[in-house]
Amino acid sequence: MSLPFNFTFVPWFRSVAPYIHKFRNQTFVVGVCGEAIAAGKLPNLAQDLALIQSMGVKIVLVHGFRPQVNEQLKAKNHSPKYFKGIRITDEVSLDCAQEAAGQLRYEIEAAFSQGLPNTPMAGATVRVISGNFLTARPVGIVDGVDFQHSGVVRKIDTAGIMRSLDMGALVLMSPFGFSPTGEAFNLAMEEVATSVATALQADKLIFVTEVPGIATDITLPVSEDNPIDTELPLDSAEKMLLELPEANQPGDTAFYLQHCVKACKGGVERSHIIPYAVDGSILLEVYVHDGIGTMVVDEKLESLREASVDDVGGILQLIEPFEKDGTLVKRSRTEIERDVGLYTVIEHDGVIFACAALYTYPEARTAELAALTVSPDVQGQGDGDRVLKRIEQRAKLAGLDSIFVLTTRTMHWFIKRGFVQVDPDWLPDARKRKYNWDRKSQVLVKNIL
Ligand SMILES: CC(C)(COP(=O)(O)OP(=O)(O)OC[C@H]1O[C@@H](n2cnc3c(N)ncnc32)[C@H](O)[C@@H]1OP(=O)(O)O)[C@@H](O)C(=O)NCCC(=O)NCCS
């Protein structure tokens, strides 16, 4: 007999819930490189963005068009020229860029208008708004090189974009801008996305790119020994950039990284570099714990800390499945609200992934470690150990000699970590009175002196 389909679906869907709640009403700026569209990834990307938008996220989409412009240039026997990662836009290139941008806008609007039954877009109504949200100025002459019609961002119409987002629309921007004299300028997608994210103080800037992310050693290719760094603190990212030669080609890993760093320094807390080559990469990055690409962050994302009243909901959500299957004793919301100061938690990107509480019995110079829980998504990565160590520190600071735990299923985990089994009679009197003799929990003690 096949397994009922809710066997995996329900726990999986629930595991995504904290992210859905967290990201509702947040603003994401998504920069998609032109290569992704040339590779035929647009329909799936539009489906994923429509889904994210339907969960309450405000989206600004900035498209790139490098290969599309180069294709047009090739047809005109004109070769593309770059300096320091920026295109030199002469008259011919400007024509090609305008044609490519026009064509791409139609394609993107069409992709968001799909709605065939039995596809992820069925029932989706995504209103796409694009417009002159960006004022540009010329790059000018740099190191003796005249960039002609290449521009940089001068001003972003933040109020206009916000109004469109508040209407429930997805804002689409091309890497094009106009000067107050009405002159058109070609810009780099990365620069536009970074400037928009900074101007809006977006919650996330996401680059969907031809690179898989940032390797631990950025100078070497990604491999098993040199994996993608899923989380890169801002200061490490800045150090990496100093070690690298200046990006000379758009699309270089360093080129994306320098824009992520710029966004982070401009107040966008999280900037991501993810590969378009992996189908659904944006969903994997946003709704899965470690994601798939690299996230540059302006803070320590995963923090082990004492809980506060804001964590009550997260703790309840974490322990509930273990209460249901009998691994943990049921605790009410009121009880957790009352005792939340006794909890230690591990938080990652705003979501609680592990917790434990410490109930002291000073008269017996001991304390109970209770409700130690690590989310099934991240078990086996040492988080249980980290929480246990912090709890031991708290107990030591309180001047206690030992900690104890009552468990029916996790004895071996504790024994491996220095706990020994004792008779329930060992328990401090106040705890013994509450001992549930029917549950037959084992009592394990660890000396912490
Ligand atoms: C017990 C628990 C907290 C461990 O968290 P964790 O982050 O996975 O722990 P760590 O990564 O530090 O340790 C993982 C190791 O513990 C082992 N382990 C996990 N659950 C275990 C159990 N019930 N009994 C024995 N060993 C266990 C894993 O196999 C792994 O072993 P390995 O390192 O040899 O591969 C977690 O499994 C959990 O939340 N369980 C459900 C709630 C629970 O039982 N809490 C204790 C209540 S008193």
The ligand as a Tripos MOL2 file, in Angstrom:
@<TRIPOS>MOLECULE
LIG
   48    50     1     0     0
SMALL
NO_CHARGES

@<TRIPOS>ATOM
      1 C1         17.7470   15.2380   21.2690 C.3       1 LIG1
      2 C2         17.9150   16.4470   20.3850 C.3       1 LIG1
      3 C3         17.7020   17.6910   21.2050 C.3       1 LIG1
      4 C4         19.3230   16.4500   19.8170 C.3       1 LIG1
      5 O1         19.5110   17.5920   19.0330 O.3       1 LIG1
      6 P1         20.5640   17.6350   17.8030 P.3       1 LIG1
      7 O2         20.8390   19.0450   17.4440 O.co2     1 LIG1
      8 O3         20.1300   16.7240   16.7280 O.co2     1 LIG1
      9 O4         21.8190   17.0500   18.5230 O.3       1 LIG1
     10 P2         23.3000   17.0460   18.0940 P.3       1 LIG1
     11 O5         23.4700   17.4890   16.6700 O.co2     1 LIG1
     12 O6         24.0740   17.7790   19.1350 O.co2     1 LIG1
     13 O7         23.5750   15.4890   18.2010 O.3       1 LIG1
     14 C5         23.1670   14.5930   17.2150 C.3       1 LIG1
     15 C6         23.4700   13.1790   17.6350 C.3       1 LIG1
     16 O8         22.4850   12.7610   18.5920 O.3       1 LIG1
     17 C7         21.8850   11.5520   18.1650 C.3       1 LIG1
     18 N1         20.5000   11.4920   18.6410 N.ar      1 LIG1
     19 C8         19.4520   12.2360   18.2620 C.ar      1 LIG1
     20 N2         18.3340   11.8600   18.9340 N.ar      1 LIG1
     21 C9         18.7130   10.8710   19.7650 C.ar      1 LIG1
     22 C10        18.0350   10.0440   20.7040 C.ar      1 LIG1
     23 N3         16.7340   10.1680   20.9260 N.pl3     1 LIG1
     24 N4         18.7500    9.1260   21.3730 N.ar      1 LIG1
     25 C11        20.0610    8.9830   21.1480 C.ar      1 LIG1
     26 N5         20.7680    9.7020   20.2740 N.ar      1 LIG1
     27 C12        20.0970   10.6380   19.5770 C.ar      1 LIG1
     28 C13        21.9870   11.6210   16.6440 C.3       1 LIG1
     29 O9         21.9020   10.3300   16.0990 O.3       1 LIG1
     30 C14        23.3660   12.2270   16.4630 C.3       1 LIG1
     31 O10        24.3300   11.2480   16.6700 O.3       1 LIG1
     32 P3         25.7600   11.2960   15.9220 P.3       1 LIG1
     33 O11        26.3610   12.6030   16.2900 O.co2     1 LIG1
     34 O12        26.4630   10.1310   16.4820 O.co2     1 LIG1
     35 O13        25.4110   11.1960   14.4770 O.co2     1 LIG1
     36 C15        16.9350   16.4180   19.2000 C.3       1 LIG1
     37 O14        17.0640   15.2030   18.5610 O.3       1 LIG1
     38 C16        15.4880   16.6290   19.5810 C.2       1 LIG1
     39 O15        15.0150   17.7590   19.5910 O.2       1 LIG1
     40 N6         14.7330   15.5420   19.8580 N.am      1 LIG1
     41 C17        13.3170   15.6150   20.1500 C.3       1 LIG1
     42 C18        13.0450   16.2030   21.5230 C.3       1 LIG1
     43 C19        13.7320   15.4450   22.6270 C.2       1 LIG1
     44 O16        13.7900   14.2410   22.6470 O.2       1 LIG1
     45 N7         14.2530   16.2300   23.5910 N.am      1 LIG1
     46 C20        14.8310   15.7110   24.7940 C.3       1 LIG1
     47 C21        13.7490   15.8190   25.7990 C.3       1 LIG1
     48 S1         14.2610   15.5900   27.4020 S.3       1 LIG1
@<TRIPOS>BOND
     1     1     2 1
     2     2     3 1
     3     2     4 1
     4     2    36 1
     5     4     5 1
     6     5     6 1
     7     6     7 2
     8     6     8 1
     9     6     9 1
    10     9    10 1
    11    10    11 2
    12    10    12 1
    13    10    13 1
    14    13    14 1
    15    14    15 1
    16    15    16 1
    17    15    30 1
    18    16    17 1
    19    17    18 1
    20    17    28 1
    21    18    19 ar
    22    18    27 ar
    23    19    20 ar
    24    20    21 ar
    25    21    22 ar
    26    21    27 ar
    27    22    23 1
    28    22    24 ar
    29    24    25 ar
    30    25    26 ar
    31    26    27 ar
    32    28    29 1
    33    28    30 1
    34    30    31 1
    35    31    32 1
    36    32    33 2
    37    32    34 1
    38    32    35 1
    39    36    37 1
    40    36    38 1
    41    38    39 2
    42    38    40 1
    43    40    41 1
    44    41    42 1
    45    42    43 1
    46    43    44 2
    47    43    45 1
    48    45    46 1
    49    46    47 1
    50    47    48 1
@<TRIPOS>SUBSTRUCTURE
     1 LIG1         1 GROUP 0 **** ****
